[in-house]
Amino acid sequence: MIRQFWQKLVTPVDGPLLIFSGLLLLVALIALASASPERLTTQLVNATVALMVMRIVAGIPPQRLMHLALPVYFAGVLLLIAVALFGDISKGARRWLNLGFMRIQPSELMKIAMPLMLAWYFQKHEAMLRLRDHAVALLLLVLPVALIARQPDLGTAVLVFSAGFYVIFFAGLPWKILIGMGLAGAAVAPLAWNFMHDYQRQRILTLLDPERDPLGKGFHIIQSTIAIGSGGILGKGWGQGTQAQLEFIPERHTDFIFAVFSEEFGLLGNMVLLVLYALLIGRGLMIAANAATLFARLLAGAVTLIFFTYAFVNMGMVSGILPVVGVPLPFISYGGTALVTLFLGVGILMSIHKHRMLVQK
């Protein structure tokens, strides 16, 4: 009986994905134990819940996930509208919805709901994909992104837009259209300055010159780059990073945990971290390439590149080459909602891999 239970428990789980994501989670706990040890127990609980969600989703066939696409997407959009109308305001942003017994952040749901919806849409129109279908998909993407950006939450808006755009791109968006969109975006970029919030303008100015406000807006970038540089090749050792231990790094357990890790484990530690991300992303792309249906291929590809976007944006902003937009380091930063969302994505990849030989009828 125990053997049968164990087989049922591990059957949907893809070994390489579990190993790579599990090692990243181990790195997260090591880094958090140094950056903010009082939060370690809570993160262990978050990790347990995330792994349970991964296991449940891994056992759901992609066909059932496809049936959930439409209701999950519209539920997410309705919740975003509810946030705009009734959401709680915290630190100048309206991002949370108070349900009485708990608070939720609906924008997190859209990181998975968006690629799920667009993959479903392209699967339904697979027989004859036209430019009009890509235009409709873009409209489906713009609506929730606009609602999230209005909160304002630029970091999550970037992630949701990226997740949806990956699906549209993988579905065969013509290069001419892609280049045209890029040129159009570059042309209107100067005009976008007038429509930005003041804090968004300050982030761009701070990126260009952190020293203009070293004790204010530029403090995060200055301290994080000092920490990364002082780590050298081998790092100062676990728990020995002065920038982190003396609390010079703000948000050192969430958005800026990469600076803590870099100072303590140096360039060598960063290389190990990058290799783990590369292995996870490579495995995800392999699963996408071998998926049985268009829906599964698009969804797996988008989910995999979400991991890449998380890592690229976070490392870029902590290193001072991108504006600070509040994107956590995937699997490493402290936080339950983001961790559950990421492992939900891992579960989706496992589900697609398990059912890769099934052809939809």
Secondary structure, DSSP 4 states (H G I P E B T S, - for coil): -HHHHHHHHHTT--HHHHHHHHHHHHHHHHHHHHH-GGGHHHHHHHHHHHHHHHHHHHTS-HHHHHHHHHHHHHHHHHHHHHHHHHPEEETTEEEEEE-SS-EE-HHHHHHHHHHHHHHHHHHHTGGG--HHHHHHHHHHHHHHHHHHHTTT-HHHHHHHHHHHHHHHHHTT--HHHHHHHHHHHHHHHHHHGGGS-HHHHHHHHHHH-GGGSTTTTTHHHHHHHHHHHHTTTT-S-TT--HHHHTT-STTTTTTTHHHHHHHHHHHHHHHHHHHHHHHHHHHHHHHHHT-SSHHHHHHHHHHHHHHHHHHHHHHHHHHTSS-----PPTTTSS-HHHHHHHHHHHHHHHHHHHTTTPPP-
